[in-house]
Amino acid sequence: MNTDGWLEDTRTSYDTVAASYADQVRNLLDETPEERAVLALFADLIRTSGGGPVADVGCGSGRITAYLRELGVDTFGIDLSPGMIEVARRDHPGLPFELGSMTDLDVADGSMAGLVAWYSLIHVPDDEISSVFTHFRRVLRPGGPLLLSFHVGDESQLKTQGYGGHPMKVYVHRRQHGQMTAWLNDAGFTVEAHRTLASAESTLGGILLARRQLDIS
């Protein structure tokens, strides 16, 4: 498996499918009550910790950003794909969406009350995950929650088309909870809860809630 150039491949692929992707996933949360419950729990955690900005990293067409806003969270979206950012701004006017990469987050240290990465780590190669989690830790406040979702499994497959049959070139990486937990622990997070569920979102989806560990002086 050669993942060289994965970042550019991911950007180009999602630029290509942005409009059709948005059409296909727009109402998925209507079909996933357990995932709505997880997002509501995350919103409660943000509120009870005093609130503050939350980044939806890899926001795609912005549906999770918008849903968290409906729950009263001060959420903004970040995505690698200019095409996706354009669609997110079109579909959710008035909400903030920024172009950026989780591999080099342009966010101030310790400024985020929480982070969400909703099925947005699935194209990141194993050897880049630790760097991504290091960025997540850097921008989160101590004790801030991180909500992740991902495809559960042990295989990586090359996706060559999708979302209306448009051409794509992205590897889809499936991972186990144990591996994700180990990477998070190494990056300075404590995993508080995880579960696996089947839904319209994923035939076998993983949900994981972690917190940035407190700084010890």
C-alpha positions in Angstrom: 0.0 0.0 0.0 1.6 3.3 -1.2 0.0 6.3 0.6 2.5 8.8 -0.7 0.6 12.0 -1.7 -2.4 11.0 0.4 -3.1 14.5 1.4 -3.3 15.9 -2.1 -5.3 12.8 -3.3 -7.8 13.4 -0.5 -8.2 17.0 -1.3 -8.7 16.4 -5.0 -11.1 13.5 -4.4 -13.3 15.5 -2.1 -13.2 18.5 -4.4 -14.5 16.2 -7.1 -17.4 14.7 -5.1 -18.3 17.6 -2.8 -21.8 18.3 -4.2 -22.9 14.7 -4.5 -21.4 13.8 -1.1 -23.4 16.6 0.5 -26.6 15.3 -1.1 -26.0 11.7 0.0 -25.1 12.4 3.7 -27.3 15.5 4.4 -30.0 13.6 6.3 -28.0 10.7 7.7 -28.4 11.9 11.3 -32.1 11.5 10.9 -31.4 7.7 10.6 -28.9 7.4 13.4 -30.5 8.1 16.8 -27.5 6.6 18.7 -25.1 9.0 17.0 -27.4 11.9 17.7 -27.3 10.9 21.4 -23.5 10.8 21.4 -23.4 14.3 19.9 -25.9 15.5 22.5 -23.7 14.1 25.2 -20.7 15.8 23.8 -22.6 19.1 23.7 -23.5 18.6 27.3 -19.9 18.1 28.2 -18.9 21.4 26.5 -21.7 23.3 28.2 -21.0 21.9 31.7 -17.3 22.7 31.3 -18.1 26.4 30.7 -18.5 26.4 26.9 -16.1 27.9 24.4 -15.2 27.2 20.7 -15.3 23.7 19.3 -13.6 22.7 16.0 -15.2 20.1 13.7 -12.0 18.9 12.1 -12.5 17.4 8.6 -16.0 18.9 8.6 -16.9 18.0 5.0 -20.2 19.5 4.0 -20.7 20.8 7.5 -23.7 18.8 8.7 -22.1 17.9 12.1 -20.9 21.5 12.6 -24.5 22.6 12.0 -26.0 20.0 14.3 -23.8 20.9 17.1 -24.7 24.5 16.6 -28.4 23.5 16.9 -27.4 22.0 20.3 -26.0 25.3 21.4 -22.3 24.6 20.8 -20.0 27.4 19.4 -18.8 25.2 16.6 -16.9 26.0 13.4 -15.7 23.7 10.7 -12.2 23.0 9.2 -11.7 21.0 6.0 -8.9 20.2 3.6 -11.1 20.5 0.5 -12.0 23.9 -1.0 -14.9 22.2 -2.7 -16.3 20.9 0.6 -15.8 24.3 2.3 -17.8 25.9 -0.6 -20.6 23.4 -0.2 -20.6 23.8 3.6 -20.9 27.6 3.3 -23.7 27.2 0.7 -25.7 24.7 2.8 -25.1 26.4 6.2 -24.9 30.2 5.5 -23.8 32.2 8.5 -21.8 29.4 10.1 -18.0 29.7 10.0 -16.0 27.3 7.9 -12.3 27.5 7.2 -9.8 25.8 4.9 -7.2 23.8 6.7 -5.6 20.5 7.5 -5.6 18.4 10.6 -1.9 17.7 9.9 -1.1 21.3 10.5 -3.9 22.9 12.4 -3.8 26.7 12.3 -5.4 27.1 15.7 -4.0 28.7 18.8 -2.6 26.5 21.5 -5.1 25.6 24.2 -7.8 27.7 22.6 -10.4 24.9 21.9 -13.0 23.8 24.5 -13.5 20.6 22.4 -12.7 18.9 19.1 -14.7 16.6 16.9 -13.3 14.4 14.1 -16.3 12.6 12.7 -15.2 9.9 10.2 -12.5 12.3 9.1 -9.5 10.2 10.2 -10.3 7.4 7.9 -7.9 8.5 5.1 -5.0 9.4 7.4 -2.2 6.8 7.2 -1.1 5.0 10.3 2.3 6.8 10.3 0.5 10.2 10.4 -2.0 9.6 13.1 0.3 10.3 16.0 1.2 13.7 14.5 -2.5 14.5 14.0 -3.3 13.6 17.7 -0.4 15.8 18.8 -2.0 18.7 17.0 -5.3 17.9 18.6 -3.8 17.9 22.0 -1.9 21.2 21.4 -5.1 23.1 20.5 -7.3 21.7 23.2 -7.7 23.1 26.7 -6.4 20.8 29.4 -9.3 18.4 30.2 -11.1 19.3 26.9 -13.1 16.5 25.2 -12.2 14.9 21.9 -15.0 13.0 20.0 -13.9 10.6 17.3 -15.8 8.3 15.0 -14.2 5.8 12.6 -14.7 2.6 10.7 -13.9 -0.5 12.8 -11.8 -3.3 11.2 -8.4 -4.4 10.3 -8.1 -3.6 6.6 -7.3 -0.6 4.3 -8.8 -0.4 0.9 -8.3 1.9 -2.0 -11.5 3.7 -3.0 -11.5 4.7 -6.6 -15.0 6.0 -7.0 -17.9 7.1 -4.9 -20.7 9.5 -4.1 -22.5 9.4 -7.4 -19.8 7.4 -9.2 -17.3 10.2 -9.4 -13.6 9.2 -9.5 -11.7 9.2 -6.2 -8.3 8.0 -5.0 -8.3 7.6 -1.3 -7.4 4.8 1.1 -10.1 4.0 3.6 -8.4 2.7 6.8 -10.4 0.6 9.3 -9.1 0.4 12.8 -9.7 -1.2 16.2 -10.5 0.6 19.4 -7.4 -0.7 21.0 -5.1 0.8 18.4 -6.9 4.1 18.5 -6.7 4.2 22.3 -3.0 3.4 22.3 -2.3 6.3 19.8 -4.4 8.6 22.0 -2.7 7.6 25.2 0.7 8.2 23.6 -0.4 11.7 22.5 -1.5 12.7 26.0 -5.2 11.8 26.0 -7.3 9.6 28.4 -10.0 7.6 26.7 -13.2 7.7 28.8 -15.6 5.8 26.7 -15.9 3.8 23.4 -18.4 1.7 21.6 -19.1 0.0 18.3 -22.4 0.4 16.5 -24.0 -0.2 13.1 -25.9 2.6 11.5 -26.6 4.4 8.3 -23.2 6.1 8.9 -21.2 3.0 8.9 -21.8 -0.8 8.8 -19.4 -1.1 11.7 -18.7 2.3 13.3 -16.5 3.2 16.3 -17.3 6.1 18.6 -14.6 7.2 21.1 -14.6 9.9 23.7 -11.3 11.1 25.1 -10.0 14.1 27.1 -6.8 15.9 26.9 -4.8 15.0 30.0 -4.2 17.8 32.5 -0.8 19.4 32.5 1.3 18.4 35.4 3.9 20.9 36.6 
